[in-house]
Amino acid sequence: MAIILLDGAMGTMLQQAGLKPGETSEVMNIRNPKAVLKIHRAYAEAGARMLYTNTLCANALNLRGSGLSVREVIASGIELAHKAGDVKVALDVGPLGAVIAPPEEKPEDGELSFDAAYNLYAEQVALGAENGADYIVVETQYDLLEVGIALAAARDAAKLPVLVTMTFDETGRTFSGATPEDFAAAAEKLGAVALGLNCSLGPDEVFPIFRTLAGLTKLPLIAKPNAGLPNSFGEYDASPEDFAEGMRPFVAAGAKFVGGCCGTTPAFIDALRRALV
């Protein structure tokens, strides 16, 4: 399988394009689609062959009070990504942002029931399939229960190939305590076509975790780390060339889908493309 170059960050790019503080980035699909399309096109021109839609938090829970529907945000998000060029489009599906009660347990205050979480994901992925997504990507996940729900919903409601990535910290675990071993076993059992990691850390910090994952699965691997670690001002100091060099070990270890997460830009994807030639 040839290496597929993914895109980089969307949220930080949209902040530069006028996204208001505290506003969810998905509203830009409707309120400023030209800005979203410009970012998608920049990534496609940099060499990305698969674009993630601007729909990470496009679920009914997150969009509540925005005046926008899940349907219109997802439909627009997919359309904009397809307009960017000759690329594959992955419906981007992120965490719901709420604690999910285990199956058969009544949710406590502030929690979602298992069924409610499933229905939120099922709505997203069904709309993704209906509006022409080529893939579903379940990303930036930290709770193994939520990964299972999202994958089950994708299997039942979309019938599209599903990529899945979790976000790990320097301990080698997710925020909820999941290990690479837990993740690989669950992703394989629930039918993901590829698995890996994204966000949290830069290439150097996250590579040992990726290497562990590579020894646990035969599925194609995904690597989409941040642009290094942020400085005291919350900014990223790594250059595109530094990032691209840091991604070489991932490819050597078997990564088939490579791109960037927070802090990366089209310049990072262009540098990565040139490093992989």
C-alpha positions in Angstrom: 0.0 0.0 0.0 1.4 3.4 -1.0 1.7 6.1 1.6 -1.4 8.4 1.6 -0.6 12.0 2.6 -3.2 13.6 4.9 -3.8 17.2 5.7 -2.9 19.3 8.7 -4.7 21.4 11.3 -8.0 23.1 10.5 -9.0 24.8 13.8 -5.9 26.9 14.2 -6.0 27.9 10.5 -9.7 29.0 10.9 -8.8 31.1 13.9 -6.5 33.1 11.6 -9.4 33.4 9.2 -11.7 35.0 11.7 -13.2 32.3 13.8 -14.4 34.0 17.0 -13.1 32.9 20.4 -15.3 30.2 21.9 -17.0 29.6 18.6 -17.0 26.0 17.3 -15.0 25.8 14.0 -17.8 23.8 12.2 -20.0 27.0 11.9 -17.5 28.3 9.4 -18.8 25.7 6.9 -21.9 27.9 6.7 -20.8 31.3 7.8 -17.6 31.6 5.9 -17.3 28.6 3.5 -14.7 30.5 1.3 -12.3 30.4 4.2 -12.8 26.7 4.8 -12.4 25.9 1.0 -9.2 28.0 0.9 -7.7 26.0 3.7 -8.7 22.7 2.0 -7.3 23.8 -1.3 -4.0 24.9 0.3 -3.6 21.4 1.8 -4.5 19.7 -1.5 -2.0 21.9 -3.4 0.6 21.0 -0.7 0.2 17.3 -1.7 -2.5 16.0 0.7 -4.5 13.2 -1.0 -7.0 12.8 1.7 -8.7 15.7 3.4 -10.6 15.6 6.7 -13.8 17.6 6.7 -14.3 20.5 9.0 -16.8 18.5 11.1 -14.9 17.3 14.1 -17.6 18.4 16.5 -20.5 18.5 14.1 -22.9 16.6 16.4 -26.3 17.6 17.8 -24.8 18.1 21.2 -22.1 20.5 20.2 -24.2 22.4 17.7 -27.0 22.9 20.2 -27.8 26.7 20.3 -25.8 27.5 17.2 -28.9 27.8 15.0 -27.3 25.2 12.6 -28.3 21.6 12.0 -26.0 18.6 11.8 -27.3 17.9 8.3 -26.4 21.3 6.9 -23.0 21.5 8.6 -21.9 18.0 7.4 -23.3 18.4 3.9 -21.4 21.7 3.5 -18.3 20.2 5.1 -18.1 17.3 2.6 -18.9 19.5 -0.4 -16.2 22.0 0.5 -13.6 19.2 0.9 -14.5 17.7 -2.5 -14.2 21.1 -4.2 -10.6 21.4 -3.1 -9.2 19.0 -5.7 -8.7 15.5 -6.8 -8.7 14.0 -3.2 -10.5 11.5 -1.1 -12.7 13.0 1.6 -13.0 11.6 5.1 -15.8 12.7 7.3 -14.1 13.9 10.5 -15.8 12.6 13.7 -14.4 13.6 17.1 -15.3 13.0 20.7 -18.8 14.1 21.9 -17.4 16.0 24.8 -19.4 14.3 27.5 -18.9 11.4 29.8 -20.7 8.3 28.5 -22.4 5.9 30.9 -21.6 2.2 30.4 -24.2 0.1 28.7 -27.2 -0.9 30.9 -26.3 1.8 33.5 -28.4 4.9 34.1 -26.4 8.0 33.3 -25.6 10.3 36.2 -25.8 14.1 36.0 -23.7 15.4 33.1 -23.4 12.0 31.5 -24.8 10.7 28.2 -26.5 7.3 28.1 -24.8 4.7 25.9 -27.8 4.8 23.5 -27.8 8.6 23.3 -24.1 8.6 22.3 -24.7 5.9 19.7 -27.5 7.9 18.2 -25.4 11.0 18.0 -22.6 9.2 16.1 -25.1 7.3 13.9 -26.6 10.6 12.8 -23.2 12.0 11.8 -21.9 9.0 9.9 -25.2 8.4 8.1 -25.2 12.0 6.9 -21.5 11.5 5.9 -22.4 8.5 3.7 -25.5 10.3 2.3 -23.5 13.4 1.3 -20.6 11.6 -0.5 -17.8 11.0 2.0 -15.3 8.4 0.9 -14.2 7.4 4.4 -15.2 8.0 8.1 -12.3 9.0 10.4 -12.9 8.8 14.1 -10.2 10.8 15.6 -8.7 12.5 18.7 -10.4 9.9 20.9 -9.3 9.2 24.5 -12.1 6.9 25.8 -12.1 3.3 24.6 -15.9 3.0 25.3 -16.5 6.0 23.0 -14.3 4.5 20.3 -16.4 1.4 20.4 -19.6 3.3 20.2 -18.4 5.4 17.2 -17.1 2.4 15.3 -20.3 0.5 15.9 -22.4 3.4 14.7 -20.2 3.7 11.6 -20.5 0.0 10.9 -24.3 0.1 11.2 -25.2 3.5 9.7 -22.6 4.3 7.1 -21.1 1.2 5.5 -18.0 3.2 4.7 -14.4 2.3 5.5 -13.4 3.7 8.9 -10.1 5.0 10.1 -9.6 5.5 13.9 -7.0 7.4 15.9 -6.7 7.9 19.6 -4.6 10.6 21.4 -2.0 9.5 23.9 0.1 11.3 26.5 3.7 10.8 27.4 2.8 7.9 29.8 1.7 5.9 26.7 -1.9 6.0 27.8 -5.0 8.0 26.8 -6.6 10.5 29.2 -9.0 7.8 30.3 -6.2 5.2 30.8 -6.5 3.2 27.6 -3.3 1.5 26.4 -2.1 0.9 22.8 -2.9 -2.8 23.4 -6.5 -2.0 24.4 -6.9 0.2 21.5 -5.5 -2.1 18.8 -7.6 -5.0 20.0 -10.8 -3.0 20.1 -10.2 -1.3 16.7 -9.5 -4.6 15.0 -12.5 -6.3 16.6 -14.9 -3.5 15.6 -13.8 -3.4 11.9 -11.6 -0.4 11.5 -9.6 -0.5 8.3 -6.7 1.5 9.7 -5.7 2.7 13.2 -3.2 5.1 14.7 -2.7 8.2 16.7 -3.1 11.9 16.4 -2.8 15.2 18.4 -1.4 15.6 22.0 2.3 15.4 21.2 4.9 16.1 18.6 6.6 13.4 16.4 9.5 12.8 18.7 7.4 12.4 21.9 4.7 10.2 20.3 6.9 7.9 18.2 7.6 5.3 20.9 3.8 4.9 21.3 3.4 4.5 17.6 6.2 1.9 17.5 4.3 0.0 20.1 1.1 0.1 18.1 3.0 -1.1 15.0 3.9 -4.3 16.9 0.3 -4.9 17.9 -1.6 -4.9 14.6 -1.4 -5.8 10.9 -3.8 -3.0 9.9 -2.4 0.0 8.1 -1.2 2.6 10.5 -2.0 6.3 10.8 0.3 9.0 12.2 -1.0 12.6 12.6 0.9 14.2 15.5 1.1 17.9 16.5 3.7 20.3 15.4 5.9 19.5 18.4 5.1 20.8 21.8 3.7 24.4 22.3 5.9 27.0 24.0 4.8 29.1 27.1 2.7 31.3 24.8 0.8 28.3 23.4 2.6 28.6 20.0 4.5 26.0 18.1 8.2 26.6 17.4 8.9 23.6 15.2 9.6 24.4 11.6 7.9 22.5 8.7 11.3 20.9 8.0 11.8 19.8 11.6 8.3 18.2 11.6 9.0 16.4 8.3 12.3 15.1 9.5 10.6 13.9 12.7 8.1 11.9 10.6 10.6 9.8 8.8 10.8 7.1 11.6 7.0 6.7 11.4 7.2 5.8 7.7 10.1 3.5 8.4 8.0 1.8 11.1 5.1 1.2 8.7 2.9 4.3 8.7 0.6 4.4 5.6 -1.4 7.5 6.4 0.7 10.5 7.5 -0.2 14.1 8.2 -0.3 16.7 10.9 -2.6 17.9 13.7 -2.5 21.0 15.9 0.0 23.7 14.8 0.6 22.2 11.4 -0.1 24.2 8.2 0.1 23.5 4.4 3.8 24.3 4.6 4.2 21.4 7.0 2.4 19.1 4.6 4.4 20.3 1.7 7.7 19.7 3.7 6.4 16.2 4.6 5.6 15.5 0.9 9.1 16.4 -0.1 10.6 14.4 2.6 8.7 11.3 1.5 9.7 11.5 -2.2 
